[in-house]
Structure formats: structure tokens, C-alpha cells
């Protein structure tokens, strides 16, 4: 497996990284043992009056110093969010879990401590800085990263963030030289590829989630081909706008499209309401006509049956039937009229009179038309 140092080269004695020595500030780097012993002896001489030490006391001090040097030289502490990667003469040999672990002292073995559970964040197209005094965050735009060309030859300004974790610590340390820069470059390249295959309208409106998913999958495929040992957790679009010179015109176009969609939705809602009502009214009319037809047919059949029954009875007794029909007819006629019956045998007890009061009632004049002179 090729060796790649993440923070620069250097030899064993130069304190450089890579297989030739620990990197500056690396947790696995050990101080000079001779320097530690010399400083300890100087402090002991200053603490003892006369500057001299007896034999047993010197042996005790030596044992204590040897124990301390052995403890700190043969153990290493791995924090809970870290994973110890042990290098023996620059070659990867094993991993150390969180806690205190044994390892050979420097320069035989050194330990790299990547933070495997920390969520890393890479910003593309912008840089965020937090002010400690007022706890505010200012965003600085980086147009050389954010301006991209779409498939329909429009320019779009995109700022996004990539969240990623270390999934394989040895691959993360040894296969790529600068992981953070690699993730950033790969993310920018993947976003440019996806945007270059899409039109500007879906990116600005409905295809944001789909764009995030496509970019995340493409970044993961590229990093896996590098053997980077990185897992992309999420791609989050922060800003997707046209360039500032034409953003007002794009906003007008988007507002017009929104109005168009709103009107279409209102028309569809009106159609969904009116069409069922019309269908229900048509069904009601059809059912009413069907009921009226059935009623008329039933009444006609009833009348025909009644007439046939009367005809049959008439053939049996014509006089009785004729008289019965006459009585029924007169009953039907007189039941709907006002009538006065005078008995002829009553004599002259009934005196006819002329209704003068009714004759004196004058008919009211007709109403004059509007605007006519009286």
C-alpha cells in the first residue's frame, strides 16, 4: 500500500510525517529521553541541599524515573472518538481501541489517532466564519466554486455542504494525501457534472432533493474508486440562485410559473366540483323522468283495467251500470261547484231578490303606466 503523508514530508530527525517519523504535533511523537533525564537531575540537585545525592536516594529516583518513562513510553491513550492506527517503522500493523493501549516506544512504533466518529463538514461555494463575541455567522461567497453551467446553457450559483465520516481509518490515512481537500474537489466536480446534465428550471424549483441525492451518490462512487475510506452522509444545498445580474428576471419568471400553476390548480378544483354536481343533476333528472314515466304507465294501465271492469259489468246489467256511471259523473261534477238546491214542493216560500249591493260596487280604475300624465 503506497504511503502518503497528509501534512508534508520530512525525515526521522526532521520531525516530518510519513514512514520517516511522526508529523509535527502528532500524538505519537515522544520527547528526547536524554533531555528529560538531564532536566530531572538538575531539578533534584536544586531541591537537595548541597547539591549532592546519596546512593540509595539516587537509586530510588532512578527507579521512579524509569517507571515513568516506561509507562509513558509503552502506553498510549486513545480517546472515545478516535481509533489508534499503529505504525511500526512506518508500516501499518494494527488498530487500537479507545482507552489505554500498549505499544512500543518511538521510534519503533508510532500511533496515528484519526477521529472516526466526528462529523466532518466541507463547504463548497462559500466560507462560513463565526464571530465569538456576538455568536454570529457570516457567509462569504466563493464565485469560482459556486458558479456552474447547466445543461441548457444557463449559469447558476450553487452553495452546498457535504457531511462525511471516516469509514476506514487505514485507507483514510494512507490512500489519499489531503482528505479534506480531496472531498472538496470531488464534491465540486460531482456537482458540476450533475448540474451540467440538468436544466436550470428543475434545479431552481422541484429537483433540489433529487440533485442532492445524485451528487451524494456520485461523490461516494468517486471516493470509493480512490479507496479513500470516507462515507458521505449527506449533501445539503444551501443556495441555488441565478447570477445576481439576472436574478430579478428569474424571480419574475418563477412568479409567473407559480401563478400559472395556481390558476391550473384552481381550474382543476372547479372542474372537480362542477362535473360531479352536473353528473348528479343529470342523474336526478333521469331518475325523475323514469319515475314519471312509470307513474303515467301505471295510471294508464289502471284506467284501462277500470274501464274493462266497468265494461264487463255493463254487459251484465246495462241499466244499473248506466245509472251508476251517471251518478258517479254527476258527483264528480257537482263536488267542485257552488250550488243551490230548491225543492219544487216548497211553494212560494223562496223569494227571489236583486243583489243591489253587488251592482253598486264599482270596478277600480286600471293602474296608470309609469311616467304617464294623470
C-alpha positions in Angstrom: 0.0 0.0 0.0 1.6 3.4 -1.0 2.4 5.8 1.7 1.0 9.4 1.6 1.6 12.0 4.2 -1.3 14.3 4.9 0.7 17.3 6.2 4.1 17.3 4.5 7.2 15.2 4.3 10.3 15.1 6.4 12.8 12.6 7.9 13.1 10.9 11.2 15.2 13.6 12.8 13.5 16.4 11.0 10.2 15.5 12.7 8.4 15.1 9.4 5.4 12.9 8.7 5.1 9.6 6.8 7.1 6.5 7.4 10.2 8.5 8.3 8.9 10.0 11.5 5.9 11.5 13.3 4.4 14.6 12.0 4.8 17.8 14.0 2.3 17.9 16.8 1.4 14.2 16.3 0.1 12.4 19.4 2.6 9.6 18.8 5.7 11.9 18.9 7.9 11.4 22.0 10.3 13.9 23.6 14.0 13.4 23.9 14.7 10.9 26.8 18.2 12.3 27.5 16.7 15.8 27.8 14.1 14.6 30.2 16.7 12.8 32.4 19.0 15.9 32.3 16.2 18.2 33.4 15.1 15.9 36.1 18.6 15.6 37.6 19.0 19.4 37.5 15.7 19.8 39.4 16.7 17.2 42.0 20.1 18.8 42.6 18.4 22.2 43.1 15.9 20.6 45.6 18.6 18.8 47.7 20.8 21.0 50.0 24.4 20.9 49.0 23.7 19.6 45.5 24.6 16.1 46.4 22.6 12.8 46.5 23.2 9.7 48.4 23.4 6.3 46.8 20.0 4.8 47.9 18.2 8.1 47.1 19.7 8.2 43.7 18.7 4.6 43.0 15.1 5.4 44.2 14.9 8.5 41.9 16.2 6.4 39.0 13.6 3.7 39.6 10.8 6.3 39.7 12.1 7.9 36.5 12.4 4.6 34.8 8.9 3.6 35.8 7.5 6.9 34.5 9.4 6.7 31.3 8.3 3.1 30.8 4.7 3.9 31.5 4.6 6.9 29.2 6.8 5.3 26.6 5.0 2.0 26.3 1.3 3.2 26.6 -0.8 5.5 24.5 -4.3 6.9 25.3 -7.0 6.7 22.6 -10.0 9.0 23.1 -13.6 7.6 22.7 -14.0 9.4 19.3 -10.6 8.1 18.0 -9.1 5.0 16.6 -5.4 4.2 17.1 -3.5 3.2 13.9 -0.1 1.7 14.9 2.8 2.1 12.5 5.9 0.0 13.1 8.8 1.6 11.3 6.3 3.3 9.1 4.3 0.2 8.2 0.7 -0.2 9.3 0.4 -3.2 11.7 -2.8 -3.0 13.8 -5.5 -0.9 15.4 -6.0 0.3 18.9 -9.5 0.7 20.5 -10.3 3.6 22.8 -8.6 3.6 26.2 -5.0 3.0 27.3 -3.1 0.6 25.0 0.4 -0.8 24.9 2.8 -0.1 22.1 6.5 0.0 21.5 8.1 3.4 22.1 9.2 5.8 19.5 11.0 5.3 17.0 9.9 1.6 16.8 6.2 2.4 16.8 4.1 5.5 16.4 0.3 5.9 16.6 -2.0 7.9 14.4 -5.3 9.0 16.0 -7.9 9.8 13.4 -11.3 10.9 14.8 -13.6 8.2 13.2 -16.8 9.3 14.9 -16.6 13.1 14.2 -18.9 14.5 11.6 -16.8 16.4 9.1 -18.1 19.3 7.1 -16.9 20.5 3.7 -18.3 23.8 2.3 -18.3 24.4 -1.5 -19.1 27.8 -3.0 -19.0 29.6 0.4 -17.0 30.0 3.5 -18.6 30.5 6.9 -16.9 32.3 9.8 -18.3 32.6 13.3 -17.8 35.7 15.4 -17.1 34.7 19.0 -18.1 38.0 20.6 -21.7 38.2 19.2 -22.0 34.5 18.2 -23.0 35.4 14.6 -22.1 33.6 11.5 -21.0 35.4 8.3 -21.1 33.7 4.9 -18.5 34.7 2.3 -19.3 33.7 -1.3 -16.6 32.0 -3.4 -17.8 32.5 -7.0 -15.0 30.5 -8.6 -16.5 27.4 -6.9 -20.3 28.2 -6.9 -20.9 29.4 -10.5 -21.8 26.5 -12.7 -23.1 25.9 -16.2 -26.4 24.0 -16.6 -27.4 21.7 -19.5 -29.5 24.4 -21.1 -26.5 26.8 -21.1 -27.6 28.9 -18.2 -25.4 30.0 -15.3 -26.5 29.0 -11.7 -24.9 30.0 -8.4 -24.9 27.0 -6.1 -23.6 26.8 -2.5 -23.7 23.4 -0.8 -22.3 21.5 2.1 -21.0 17.8 2.3 -21.1 15.9 5.6 -18.9 12.9 5.8 -17.3 10.4 8.2 -14.2 8.2 8.3 -15.3 4.7 7.5 -11.9 3.0 7.1 -9.1 4.7 9.0 -6.1 3.0 7.3 -7.4 3.8 3.9 -8.2 7.4 5.0 -4.6 7.9 6.3 -2.6 6.1 3.6 -4.5 6.2 0.3 -5.1 10.0 -0.1 -2.7 12.8 0.9 -5.2 15.5 1.9 -8.6 14.0 2.7 -10.5 17.3 3.3 -9.2 18.8 0.1 -10.0 15.6 -1.8 -13.6 15.6 -0.6 -14.0 19.2 -1.5 -12.6 18.8 -5.0 -14.6 15.6 -5.7 -17.8 17.3 -4.4 -17.3 20.3 -6.6 -16.6 18.1 -9.7 -19.6 15.9 -9.0 -22.0 18.9 -8.6 -20.7 20.4 -11.8 -21.4 17.1 -13.6 -24.9 16.7 -12.3 -25.8 20.4 -13.0 -24.3 20.1 -16.5 -26.7 17.3 -17.3 -29.8 19.2 -16.0 -31.9 22.3 -17.0 -31.9 25.3 -14.7 -35.7 25.3 -14.0 -35.8 21.9 -12.2 -32.7 22.8 -10.2 -34.3 26.0 -9.0 -37.7 24.6 -8.2 -38.7 20.9 -7.8 -35.5 18.9 -8.3 -33.4 20.1 -5.3 -33.8 16.8 -3.4 -33.1 14.8 -6.5 -29.9 16.8 -7.2 -28.7 16.3 -3.6 -29.2 12.5 -3.9 -27.5 12.3 -7.3 -24.5 14.3 -6.2 -24.1 12.3 -3.0 -24.1 9.0 -4.9 -21.6 10.3 -7.4 -19.2 11.6 -4.7 -19.4 8.3 -2.9 -18.6 6.4 -6.1 -15.5 8.5 -6.9 -14.2 8.3 -3.3 -14.7 4.6 -3.3 -12.7 4.3 -6.5 -9.9 6.2 -4.7 -10.1 3.9 -1.7 -10.4 7.0 0.5 -12.1 5.3 3.4 -14.7 8.0 3.6 -18.5 7.7 3.8 -20.6 10.6 2.5 -23.6 11.1 4.9 -25.4 13.9 3.3 -25.2 16.6 0.6 -27.2 19.7 1.5 -27.9 22.6 -0.9 -27.6 25.9 0.9 -28.3 28.3 -2.0 -29.5 27.8 -5.6 -29.9 31.1 -7.4 -29.2 32.5 -10.8 -26.4 35.0 -11.1 -27.1 38.3 -9.3 -27.2 40.2 -12.6 -30.3 38.4 -13.8 -31.9 37.2 -10.5 -34.8 39.7 -10.7 -35.8 38.4 -14.1 -35.6 34.8 -13.0 -37.8 35.6 -10.0 -40.4 37.2 -12.3 -40.4 34.0 -14.4 -40.8 31.9 -11.3 -43.6 34.1 -10.0 -45.4 33.7 -13.4 -44.9 29.9 -13.3 -46.3 29.9 -9.8 -49.3 31.9 -10.8 -49.8 29.5 -13.8 -49.7 26.5 -11.5 -52.1 28.2 -9.1 -54.6 29.0 -11.8 -54.4 25.5 -13.1 -55.0 24.1 -9.7 -58.0 26.4 -9.2 -59.4 25.4 -12.5 -58.9 21.7 -11.8 -60.6 22.2 -8.4 -63.5 24.0 -10.0 -63.8 21.2 -12.6 -63.7 18.6 -9.9 -66.5 20.3 -8.1 -68.8 21.2 -11.1 -68.5 18.0 -13.0 -69.8 15.8 -10.1 -72.6 18.3 -9.5 -73.6 18.2 -13.1 -73.5 14.4 -13.2 -75.6 14.3 -10.1 -78.2 16.7 -11.5 -78.3 14.7 -14.7 -78.8 11.5 -12.8 -81.6 13.2 -10.7 -83.4 14.3 -13.9 -83.1 10.9 -15.4 -84.5 9.2 -12.3 -87.3 11.8 -12.1 -88.2 11.2 -15.7 -88.1 7.4 -15.2 -90.4 7.8 -12.2 -92.8 10.0 -14.1 -92.9 7.5 -17.0 -93.6 4.6 -14.6 -96.3 6.6 -12.9 -98.0 7.6 -16.2 -97.8 4.0 -17.5 -99.2 2.6 -14.2 -102.1 5.2 -14.2 -102.9 4.4 -17.8 -102.9 0.7 -17.1 -105.1 1.3 -14.1 -107.6 3.4 -16.1 -107.7 0.7 -18.8 -108.3 -2.0 -16.3 -111.0 0.0 -14.6 -112.7 0.7 -17.9 -112.5 -3.0 -18.8 -114.0 -3.9 -15.4 -116.9 -1.3 -15.9 -117.5 -2.7 -19.4 -117.7 -6.2 -18.1 -120.3 -5.1 -15.5 -122.2 -3.1 -18.1 -122.6 -6.2 -20.2 -124.1 -8.0 -17.2 -126.5 -5.2 -16.2 -126.7 -2.3 -18.7 -129.4 -0.2 -16.9 -127.8 -0.4 -13.4 -124.3 0.3 -14.8 -125.6 3.2 -16.9 -127.3 4.7 -13.8 -124.2 4.1 -11.7 -122.0 5.9 -14.3 -124.4 8.8 -14.4 -124.4 9.1 -10.6 -120.6 9.0 -10.4 -120.3 11.6 -13.1 -122.7 14.0 -11.5 -121.0 13.5 -8.2 -117.6 14.4 -9.7 -119.1 17.4 -11.5 -121.1 18.8 -8.6 -118.4 18.2 -6.0 -116.3 21.0 -7.5 -119.0 23.7 -8.0 -121.1 26.0 -5.8 -124.8 25.0 -6.0 -128.2 25.9 -4.5 -130.9 23.3 -4.4 -134.6 24.4 -4.3 -137.3 22.0 -3.6 -140.2 22.3 -6.1 -142.6 21.2 -3.5 -141.7 24.1 -1.2 -144.2 26.5 -2.9 -143.6 30.3 -2.9 -141.6 30.4 0.3 -138.4 31.3 -1.6 -138.4 34.9 -2.7 -136.0 35.9 -5.4 -134.1 39.2 -4.8 -131.9 41.6 -6.8 -128.4 42.0 -5.3 -128.3 45.8 -5.4 -125.2 46.0 -3.2 -123.2 43.9 -5.6 -124.4 46.0 -8.5 -123.3 49.3 -6.8 -119.7 48.0 -6.4 -117.6 49.9 -8.9 -114.7 48.4 -10.6 -111.4 50.1 -9.6 -109.8 52.1 -12.4 -106.8 50.4 -14.1 -103.3 51.4 -12.9 -101.7 54.2 -14.9 -98.5 53.4 -16.7 -95.2 54.7 -15.2 -94.4 58.1 -16.5 -97.9 58.8 -17.9 -99.6 62.2 -17.0 -102.7 62.0 -14.7 
